[in-house]
């Protein structure tokens, strides 16, 4: 009952600040969210969408700082920071109801699956007194992020390529990790973008630390700055690109 779901969206990149189908996209998303809340009998689902901003190096209009920018804007809104609502001018209906309401965020991709109880387990690990971010004797202790074990969803194993690259014994260790070398040796885990974080502690550690327009793959850097714990007994389930060309495209 204490968990809500938020779809955080940007318009596609384009040559102008607005495109002809922007209003249609917003209208369709709002309608679906309303229908889901009616079915749930309460306001359980939210939708926030940003307008495009001009990015001079690429001469394109896009969501500011892409996914990292969207998450930072959401964090400011959840902390009810001054001007935070301005980032979601494209879709601001939910801003007043979200501002200052949630202290933890669990990040999931479109193809991520979580079993019942996973969110509770992640929140419990992060909120354990020994894991809370703090300063002791001048040293930073605790964690602002908990990264769970990532496993390959059974429904994602559709062909031999996926079995080779991501299945048990494949060349990608990410879905089959049972430990974490960095965690074992330094007390710090690696953040892969899916997990739970404490909004205030995360922002205190990260905000203003990364240069504008320079960082695209941001998860590992943010995890190092904020402090990440690896929880090998809590799992989320992920998909995988179906072809080698799709795999290379994701890398780029």
Backbone bond lengths (Angstrom), bond angles and torsions (degrees), N, CA, C in turn:
res aa  C-N    CA-C-N  psi(-1)  N-CA   C-N-CA  omega(-1)  CA-C   N-CA-C  phi
1 X - - - 1.453 - - 1.519 112.59 -
2 X 1.320 117.19 -21.58 1.464 119.93 -177.72 1.526 112.82 -93.75
3 X 1.319 117.25 2.14 1.466 120.85 179.32 1.522 109.97 -103.06
4 X 1.320 115.80 136.17 1.461 122.04 174.41 1.521 108.05 -124.29
5 X 1.319 116.39 161.90 1.461 121.93 -176.87 1.525 109.47 -119.28
6 X 1.316 115.39 133.28 1.459 121.39 -177.80 1.522 109.92 -125.50
7 X 1.311 116.39 128.13 1.463 122.10 170.35 1.522 107.23 -95.18
8 X 1.318 116.31 119.14 1.461 122.80 -177.27 1.516 108.07 -107.74
9 X 1.333 117.52 115.66 1.456 119.79 -170.35 1.515 114.95 -127.22
10 X 1.324 115.27 152.92 1.457 124.63 168.87 1.523 108.11 -123.09
11 X 1.317 116.35 152.04 1.462 119.82 168.25 1.527 108.96 -70.11
12 X 1.308 117.13 158.51 1.463 120.14 175.55 1.532 109.44 -65.79
13 X 1.329 115.88 154.72 1.460 120.73 175.90 1.523 109.73 -58.78
14 X 1.328 116.58 149.74 1.446 118.86 179.97 1.512 112.90 -160.23
15 X 1.319 117.31 173.49 1.462 121.82 -179.24 1.524 113.44 -82.53
16 X 1.338 117.79 -5.83 1.460 121.18 -177.89 1.524 110.01 -140.61
17 X 1.328 115.84 165.86 1.463 120.64 -177.72 1.516 112.04 -67.42
18 X 1.323 117.51 -30.42 1.461 121.44 179.01 1.526 109.84 -132.42
19 X 1.331 115.28 154.84 1.457 121.14 175.37 1.526 109.30 -129.47
20 X 1.319 115.43 165.14 1.456 120.48 -169.83 1.524 113.21 -62.43
21 X 1.338 117.16 -32.04 1.461 118.62 -175.29 1.530 113.51 -98.30
22 X 1.328 118.51 11.12 1.469 120.51 179.81 1.525 111.65 -58.78
23 X 1.322 116.57 -49.04 1.467 120.52 -177.45 1.523 111.14 -62.68
24 X 1.321 116.70 -37.66 1.469 120.82 179.31 1.527 110.89 -64.60
25 X 1.327 116.08 -40.70 1.466 120.67 178.58 1.525 110.36 -62.02
26 X 1.329 116.64 -48.15 1.463 120.74 -179.55 1.518 111.24 -62.15
27 X 1.321 116.42 -43.11 1.462 120.78 -179.03 1.525 111.43 -62.37
28 X 1.328 116.97 -43.09 1.457 121.07 -179.82 1.529 111.00 -65.48
29 X 1.334 116.64 -42.36 1.462 119.90 -179.60 1.525 111.12 -65.76
30 X 1.329 116.84 -42.94 1.466 119.89 178.57 1.517 111.08 -60.79
31 X 1.327 116.42 -42.38 1.461 120.54 -178.53 1.527 110.92 -63.61
32 X 1.330 116.95 -41.75 1.464 119.89 -179.89 1.528 111.36 -66.49
33 X 1.326 116.51 -40.38 1.465 119.79 179.29 1.521 110.32 -64.67
34 X 1.339 117.60 -42.60 1.463 120.33 177.98 1.523 111.07 -60.55
35 X 1.336 116.40 -42.50 1.464 120.10 -179.32 1.527 111.24 -64.92
36 X 1.325 117.22 -39.61 1.463 120.77 178.93 1.526 111.18 -65.44
37 X 1.333 117.19 -39.96 1.462 120.34 178.53 1.525 111.44 -68.31
38 X 1.318 116.97 -36.68 1.462 119.93 176.56 1.527 110.42 -63.35
39 X 1.328 116.48 -40.36 1.458 120.53 179.06 1.526 111.07 -67.78
40 X 1.340 116.59 -35.38 1.466 120.72 179.66 1.516 112.14 -77.20
41 X 1.327 118.09 -20.86 1.462 121.67 -179.03 1.507 113.89 79.64
42 X 1.308 118.08 9.82 1.467 122.85 177.26 1.518 108.30 -162.70
43 X 1.324 116.20 170.86 1.461 119.95 179.61 1.535 109.06 -82.96
44 X 1.302 115.31 89.64 1.454 122.49 -177.61 1.519 111.98 -104.83
45 X 1.341 117.81 -22.32 1.459 123.17 -174.80 1.530 110.50 -118.63
46 X 1.324 115.60 139.08 1.459 121.81 -179.01 1.529 109.66 -131.37
47 X 1.322 114.15 160.15 1.467 120.33 -179.96 1.521 108.45 -141.65
48 X 1.317 116.51 127.79 1.463 121.99 175.70 1.524 108.85 -129.35
49 X 1.320 115.71 138.30 1.457 120.59 -175.96 1.527 109.09 -138.90
50 X 1.331 116.16 138.41 1.456 121.00 -178.22 1.524 111.00 -102.94
51 X 1.321 115.02 151.09 1.464 119.85 170.99 1.529 109.27 -78.39
52 X 1.323 115.68 162.56 1.468 120.19 176.01 1.527 110.35 -75.91
53 X 1.325 114.69 150.95 1.465 120.87 170.54 1.522 107.54 -128.34
54 X 1.324 117.04 157.18 1.459 121.23 -174.67 1.525 110.12 -83.04
55 X 1.344 115.16 128.33 1.455 121.51 177.61 1.523 107.96 -111.30
56 X 1.338 116.31 103.72 1.459 122.10 -170.70 1.528 114.55 -60.00
57 X 1.358 120.52 -42.72 1.470 118.55 -177.94 1.525 113.69 -57.73
58 X 1.328 118.44 -34.18 1.463 121.46 179.63 1.520 112.80 -98.97
59 X 1.355 115.89 -5.59 1.468 120.09 -177.11 1.535 110.92 53.16
60 X 1.338 115.67 43.86 1.458 122.02 -178.71 1.521 109.99 -134.38
61 X 1.335 114.51 155.91 1.462 121.71 172.20 1.524 107.76 -98.56
62 X 1.333 116.68 129.11 1.468 120.46 -175.49 1.527 109.28 -157.06
63 X 1.334 115.72 171.75 1.456 120.07 173.24 1.518 109.74 -66.13
64 X 1.319 117.00 129.25 1.460 121.41 -175.00 1.529 111.33 -55.82
65 X 1.334 116.04 123.24 1.466 124.11 178.29 1.526 112.54 57.87
66 X 1.305 116.48 21.12 1.464 123.29 174.43 1.535 111.61 51.41
67 X 1.344 117.58 -136.43 1.466 119.33 -172.21 1.524 111.43 -64.37
68 X 1.315 117.23 -39.93 1.465 119.21 179.70 1.519 110.47 -61.42
69 X 1.332 116.81 -41.44 1.451 120.23 178.81 1.520 112.51 -64.57
70 X 1.340 115.89 -37.42 1.461 119.79 178.96 1.525 110.91 -65.76
71 X 1.328 116.62 -42.56 1.461 119.85 179.33 1.521 111.66 -66.87
72 X 1.319 117.47 -39.79 1.459 120.23 177.91 1.529 110.82 -64.86
73 X 1.330 116.81 -39.21 1.464 120.49 177.35 1.526 110.91 -64.42
74 X 1.346 116.23 -40.58 1.457 120.09 176.68 1.522 110.70 -62.62
75 X 1.326 117.45 -44.02 1.463 120.22 179.84 1.528 111.57 -59.74
76 X 1.322 117.23 -42.81 1.461 120.03 178.58 1.524 110.82 -62.52
77 X 1.332 116.36 -38.24 1.460 119.78 178.14 1.524 110.96 -65.45
78 X 1.333 116.91 -44.82 1.463 120.08 -179.77 1.521 111.78 -63.84
79 X 1.324 117.04 -28.50 1.467 121.37 175.79 1.518 111.90 -86.49
80 X 1.332 116.37 -0.49 1.472 123.17 -179.73 1.524 110.90 56.23
81 X 1.326 116.35 42.71 1.463 121.42 179.00 1.532 110.05 -71.62
82 X 1.336 118.26 149.64 1.466 120.93 178.69 1.527 111.75 -57.22
83 X 1.315 116.70 132.31 1.454 122.51 177.73 1.507 115.12 77.68
84 X 1.340 118.09 3.03 1.468 120.49 -175.47 1.526 111.98 -63.73
85 X 1.328 117.71 -31.00 1.464 120.43 -178.33 1.530 112.27 -67.66
86 X 1.330 116.62 -21.69 1.463 119.83 -176.86 1.526 112.17 -64.25
87 X 1.313 117.40 -27.54 1.463 120.56 -178.25 1.517 111.81 -66.09
88 X 1.331 116.70 -24.10 1.460 120.70 -176.32 1.520 111.17 -113.12
89 X 1.330 115.20 41.69 1.457 120.20 -179.77 1.518 111.98 -63.26
90 X 1.339 116.88 -25.67 1.466 119.78 179.44 1.522 111.44 -68.15
91 X 1.314 116.70 -28.77 1.465 121.46 -177.50 1.517 107.77 -152.79
92 X 1.325 116.15 87.49 1.463 119.74 -173.57 1.506 114.56 -106.12
93 X 1.325 118.61 8.78 1.450 120.49 -174.56 1.526 112.68 -61.80
94 X 1.320 117.08 -32.70 1.462 120.11 -175.73 1.520 113.40 -91.59
95 X 1.322 118.22 -7.72 1.464 120.53 -171.94 1.525 112.52 -57.55
96 X 1.325 117.67 -48.62 1.457 120.61 -176.66 1.523 111.76 -63.36
97 X 1.313 117.39 -30.50 1.462 120.55 -177.35 1.526 112.21 -85.63
98 X 1.319 117.20 -13.29 1.467 121.04 178.61 1.526 112.76 -100.29
99 X 1.321 117.17 -28.39 1.469 121.27 -173.48 1.526 110.96 -58.77
100 X 1.328 115.82 123.38 1.454 121.94 176.17 1.511 115.26 72.69
101 X 1.328 118.79 8.69 1.465 120.70 -171.19 1.527 113.70 -93.41
102 X 1.332 118.73 -37.45 1.460 121.72 -173.86 1.522 110.30 -115.42
103 X 1.326 116.33 138.51 1.467 120.74 -179.71 1.517 112.85 -105.79
104 X 1.345 117.43 -15.78 1.462 121.68 179.49 1.520 109.51 -124.11
105 X 1.330 116.20 145.08 1.465 122.05 176.48 1.522 108.68 -128.45
106 X 1.322 116.88 129.10 1.460 122.59 171.26 1.519 107.36 -103.91
107 X 1.324 117.34 123.06 1.460 121.87 -176.13 1.525 110.47 -97.48
108 X 1.325 116.02 130.39 1.458 123.12 179.69 1.518 108.96 -134.53
109 X 1.315 116.77 143.71 1.464 121.19 171.75 1.525 109.24 -86.59
110 X 1.318 115.54 173.78 1.466 120.27 -177.82 1.526 111.91 -62.32
111 X 1.349 117.21 -30.48 1.460 120.04 -176.89 1.529 113.03 -101.34
112 X 1.335 117.69 12.15 1.462 121.72 179.76 1.524 110.37 -86.18
113 X 1.325 116.16 138.15 1.456 121.83 178.16 1.526 109.53 -121.11
114 X 1.337 115.44 143.36 1.463 121.23 178.69 1.518 108.90 -130.81
115 X 1.323 116.56 132.69 1.451 120.84 175.99 1.524 110.35 -74.78
116 X 1.334 118.21 157.62 1.467 120.35 176.04 1.529 111.24 -55.27
117 X 1.322 116.10 135.29 1.454 121.33 -179.63 1.504 115.15 93.43
118 X 1.332 117.29 -11.06 1.466 119.66 -176.90 1.523 111.77 -65.89
119 X 1.326 116.77 -42.55 1.472 119.85 -179.92 1.523 110.58 -63.21
120 X 1.344 116.89 -41.33 1.459 119.96 176.88 1.522 110.96 -59.99
121 X 1.322 116.81 -43.60 1.465 120.99 -178.24 1.523 111.28 -64.79
122 X 1.321 116.74 -42.62 1.465 120.06 178.87 1.526 111.26 -64.37
123 X 1.334 115.72 -45.06 1.467 119.24 179.35 1.521 110.47 -62.81
124 X 1.329 116.44 -41.38 1.461 119.43 179.87 1.509 112.58 -63.11
125 X 1.329 117.39 -39.81 1.462 120.56 177.99 1.523 111.41 -64.58
126 X 1.318 116.21 -41.27 1.467 119.71 -178.25 1.524 111.58 -70.56
127 X 1.332 116.93 -34.66 1.464 120.81 -175.44 1.526 113.16 -88.74
128 X 1.324 118.25 -1.88 1.462 119.97 177.03 1.534 109.15 -59.48
129 X 1.335 118.03 134.29 1.481 120.01 -175.68 1.510 114.60 -53.03
130 X 1.340 118.32 -35.26 1.465 120.09 -178.86 1.525 112.45 -74.74
131 X 1.329 117.27 -16.12 1.463 120.64 -179.43 1.521 113.24 -98.89
132 X 1.337 118.28 -8.63 1.459 120.36 -175.13 1.526 111.11 -65.72
133 X 1.347 117.84 141.15 1.473 120.51 177.50 1.526 110.62 -63.01
134 X 1.327 115.39 134.59 1.455 120.42 -178.50 1.526 109.03 -163.30
135 X 1.319 116.06 167.85 1.463 122.08 175.73 1.519 108.00 -116.93
136 X 1.324 116.55 123.91 1.451 122.83 178.70 1.518 109.52 -125.04
137 X 1.336 115.89 121.85 1.470 121.19 179.53 1.529 111.38 53.95
138 X 1.322 115.62 38.46 1.449 120.71 177.65 1.503 115.65 81.47
139 X 1.348 117.78 -2.72 1.466 121.95 -178.72 1.525 109.74 -108.18
140 X 1.334 115.48 144.64 1.456 120.88 178.53 1.512 110.16 -80.22
141 X 1.322 116.62 127.35 1.458 122.76 179.17 1.523 109.73 -123.10
142 X 1.323 115.11 164.37 1.457 119.72 176.06 1.514 112.44 78.82
143 X 1.322 114.93 -172.72 1.461 120.77 -171.18 1.529 110.86 -139.86
144 X 1.321 115.52 142.77 1.461 121.26 172.11 1.524 111.13 -95.92
145 X 1.350 117.30 -11.58 1.470 122.52 -175.55 1.529 109.46 -135.19
146 X 1.320 116.72 140.88 1.464 121.49 167.82 1.519 107.81 -118.66
147 X 1.328 115.29 122.11 1.466 122.99 178.06 1.523 108.81 -100.40
148 X 1.328 119.68 118.16 1.462 120.97 178.05 1.524 111.52 -80.29
149 X 1.303 115.09 170.36 1.453 120.88 170.82 1.525 108.91 -68.22
150 X 1.330 117.06 136.05 1.461 121.25 179.00 1.521 109.48 -106.27
151 X 1.324 115.61 124.03 1.453 120.83 179.01 1.527 109.86 -117.70
152 X 1.306 115.34 155.80 1.454 120.66 179.49 1.523 109.34 -78.48
153 X 1.323 116.56 125.53 1.454 120.67 176.90 1.523 110.27 -62.41
154 X 1.324 116.65 136.28 1.464 120.54 -178.25 1.525 111.30 -58.48
155 X 1.335 116.73 -35.75 1.464 120.40 -178.99 1.516 112.47 -70.60
156 X 1.358 116.96 -14.50 1.466 120.29 -178.49 1.523 112.80 -83.50
157 X 1.326 117.95 -16.82 1.465 121.40 -177.05 1.532 108.30 -81.82
158 X 1.338 115.45 87.72 1.455 121.13 -172.08 1.528 113.86 -106.12
159 X 1.333 117.58 -14.28 1.459 118.85 -177.44 1.527 110.71 -158.18
160 X 1.330 115.64 176.53 1.448 121.42 -177.87 1.519 113.03 -65.53
161 X 1.323 117.85 -32.87 1.471 120.69 179.13 1.526 110.60 -60.27
162 X 1.331 116.88 -45.73 1.460 120.19 -179.11 1.519 110.26 -67.02
163 X 1.322 118.14 -39.91 1.463 120.25 178.26 1.519 111.09 -62.40
164 X 1.330 117.05 -37.49 1.462 121.07 -179.12 1.521 111.49 -70.76
165 X 1.341 117.48 -45.26 1.451 121.01 -172.56 1.526 113.49 -86.43
166 X 1.323 118.04 -31.13 1.457 118.95 -171.06 1.515 114.35 -126.63
167 X 1.327 118.50 -10.78 1.450 119.37 -179.58 1.515 112.30 -76.62
168 X 1.317 115.64 179.98 1.459 120.54 178.38 1.529 109.81 -58.91
169 X 1.335 115.86 122.37 1.454 120.16 -177.96 1.518 113.28 89.45
170 X 1.348 117.64 0.38 1.459 120.62 178.05 1.521 111.30 -73.77
171 X 1.327 115.94 176.90 1.457 119.64 -175.79 1.525 112.52 -79.24
172 X 1.321 117.71 -12.60 1.462 120.89 179.55 1.522 108.67 -95.86
173 X 1.327 117.77 113.12 1.466 121.27 -177.35 1.522 112.57 -80.61
174 X 1.328 117.00 -12.72 1.466 120.91 -173.73 1.528 113.26 -56.44
175 X 1.350 120.08 -43.85 1.464 118.66 -177.07 1.528 114.85 -79.93
176 X 1.317 118.76 -9.28 1.467 119.53 -173.97 1.532 111.54 -121.72
177 X 1.326 118.24 20.57 1.463 121.16 -179.31 1.527 110.58 -68.15
178 X 1.311 116.96 133.13 1.454 121.95 172.28 1.525 110.18 -116.90
179 X 1.301 116.08 -4.25 1.447 121.86 175.74 1.519 106.53 -152.69
180 X 1.303 116.62 179.92 1.453 120.90 179.75 1.513 107.83 -143.22
181 X 1.318 116.94 119.02 1.458 121.26 -174.42 1.525 111.31 -58.59
182 X 1.337 116.83 -44.26 1.460 119.50 -179.26 1.527 110.76 -63.33
183 X 1.339 116.58 -41.37 1.470 120.71 179.17 1.532 110.18 -62.12
184 X 1.325 116.04 -46.04 1.463 120.17 -176.64 1.528 111.88 -63.67
185 X 1.328 117.63 -37.32 1.458 120.84 -172.69 1.519 113.42 -93.44
186 X 1.323 117.79 -29.33 1.465 119.60 -172.99 1.516 113.88 -122.50
187 X 1.340 117.32 -8.89 1.457 119.15 -176.31 1.509 113.29 80.93
188 X 1.324 116.51 9.81 1.458 121.44 178.95 1.524 109.64 -127.11
189 X 1.333 117.59 134.17 1.450 121.73 178.32 1.516 111.59 -94.81
190 X 1.319 116.27 -179.67 1.460 122.82 179.00 1.521 109.03 -107.91
191 X 1.313 116.75 132.42 1.454 121.82 -179.53 1.522 109.25 -95.51
192 X 1.338 116.15 122.40 1.462 121.29 -179.61 1.510 113.95 -103.13
193 X 1.342 117.46 9.78 1.460 120.27 174.93 1.509 115.11 101.02
194 X 1.340 117.89 -16.87 1.453 120.94 176.23 1.518 108.69 -115.58
195 X 1.324 116.61 124.41 1.455 121.00 -177.86 1.512 109.76 165.74
196 X 1.320 116.37 -156.79 1.463 121.18 179.83 1.521 108.31 -129.17
197 X 1.337 115.87 143.04 1.459 118.88 177.54 1.529 110.92 -137.77
198 X 1.319 114.40 152.25 1.460 123.00 174.47 1.523 107.42 -83.14
199 X 1.318 116.98 117.71 1.465 121.28 -170.33 1.529 111.17 -59.87
200 X 1.318 117.40 -50.20 1.466 119.75 -175.71 1.526 111.20 -66.59
201 X 1.316 117.09 -46.67 1.472 120.10 -179.37 1.521 110.93 -63.37
202 X 1.330 116.76 -39.01 1.462 120.98 178.60 1.525 110.91 -62.21
203 X 1.322 116.68 -47.14 1.464 120.11 -177.91 1.528 111.74 -67.29
204 X 1.315 117.09 -37.37 1.467 119.33 178.05 1.528 111.04 -62.73
205 X 1.325 116.59 -31.73 1.461 120.17 -178.12 1.519 113.49 -85.74
206 X 1.356 117.50 -29.00 1.462 120.63 -167.62 1.529 113.71 -110.10
207 X 1.315 118.18 -35.60 1.467 120.02 -170.24 1.530 111.24 -59.35
208 X 1.325 115.31 129.75 1.455 122.05 178.85 1.512 114.90 81.87
209 X 1.335 117.46 -0.03 1.474 120.15 -175.80 1.530 113.39 -91.04
210 X 1.338 118.40 -20.75 1.464 120.67 -175.95 1.526 109.95 -108.89
211 X 1.326 118.45 134.48 1.463 121.43 -176.90 1.518 111.82 -69.85
212 X 1.316 115.85 147.37 1.458 121.78 -178.40 1.531 110.54 -67.97
213 X 1.333 115.64 135.26 1.451 120.82 174.15 1.512 115.84 71.06
214 X 1.324 117.68 14.63 1.471 120.12 -176.64 1.526 113.44 -114.67
215 X 1.326 118.24 -19.87 1.461 121.38 -171.74 1.524 109.54 -120.13
216 X 1.326 116.45 119.44 1.463 120.79 176.09 1.527 110.14 -104.33
217 X 1.344 117.65 -54.31 1.460 121.25 176.51 1.524 107.90 -85.88
218 X 1.312 115.97 96.58 1.460 122.13 -164.72 1.518 114.61 -101.26
219 X 1.330 118.64 -15.24 1.459 120.92 -167.65 1.526 113.27 -61.29
220 X 1.335 117.00 -49.41 1.462 120.03 -176.66 1.523 111.56 -62.22
221 X 1.330 116.61 -40.58 1.467 120.83 -179.37 1.519 109.99 -65.68
222 X 1.338 117.11 -45.80 1.466 120.58 179.35 1.526 110.96 -62.58
223 X 1.337 116.22 -39.28 1.453 119.53 178.76 1.511 112.92 -63.17
224 X 1.321 116.57 -36.44 1.459 120.32 178.19 1.520 110.77 -69.29
225 X 1.320 116.97 -42.08 1.461 120.54 -179.01 1.526 112.04 -67.54
226 X 1.333 116.23 -42.13 1.462 120.14 -173.55 1.524 113.35 -88.92
227 X 1.328 117.25 -22.91 1.454 121.28 -176.21 1.511 111.42 92.49
228 X 1.334 117.40 116.32 1.457 122.96 -176.68 1.517 110.77 -120.23
229 X 1.324 115.57 135.53 1.463 121.62 171.73 1.519 108.65 -106.63
230 X 1.331 117.10 140.33 1.453 121.87 177.62 1.530 109.07 -99.93
231 X 1.342 116.89 119.63 1.466 122.34 -179.96 1.523 108.68 -103.52
232 X 1.338 117.13 97.26 1.458 119.51 -173.66 1.524 113.10 -77.72
233 X 1.350 118.00 -9.32 1.460 120.19 -179.91 1.527 112.34 -100.33
234 X 1.341 117.56 7.60 1.468 122.87 175.22 1.525 106.87 -122.16
235 X 1.323 117.57 130.68 1.467 120.23 -174.08 1.520 112.37 -124.80
236 X 1.317 114.63 143.56 1.459 123.39 163.98 1.526 106.94 -115.38
237 X 1.326 116.37 159.01 1.461 121.12 -175.00 1.525 109.21 -121.42
238 X 1.326 115.63 131.95 1.456 121.22 -171.11 1.518 111.60 -124.91
239 X 1.326 115.44 161.03 1.454 121.66 172.83 1.514 111.23 -88.59
240 X 1.338 115.41 -172.33 1.466 120.39 -178.64 1.524 107.71 -155.95
241 X 1.358 118.47 145.84 1.467 120.16 177.27 1.522 111.72 -55.40
242 X 1.322 116.71 140.49 1.459 120.88 -173.60 1.519 113.79 -84.74
243 X 1.342 117.55 -17.14 1.466 120.89 -179.02 1.522 110.15 -132.75
244 X 1.330 115.95 161.69 1.465 119.77 178.59 1.534 111.24 -64.57
245 X 1.335 117.23 -37.36 1.467 119.63 178.84 1.529 110.81 -64.40
246 X 1.335 117.57 -38.46 1.460 120.92 177.60 1.533 110.68 -67.48
247 X 1.334 115.64 -35.49 1.466 121.03 177.68 1.525 110.51 -63.17
248 X 1.344 116.82 -45.16 1.466 120.97 179.24 1.519 111.10 -67.27
249 X 1.323 117.11 -36.01 1.464 120.64 178.44 1.506 110.88 -63.14
250 X 1.343 116.90 -39.68 1.461 120.23 178.46 1.521 111.11 -65.95
251 X 1.336 116.82 -36.20 1.458 119.94 178.25 1.520 111.34 -63.73
252 X 1.328 116.90 -33.04 1.460 121.12 -178.77 1.515 112.44 -84.71
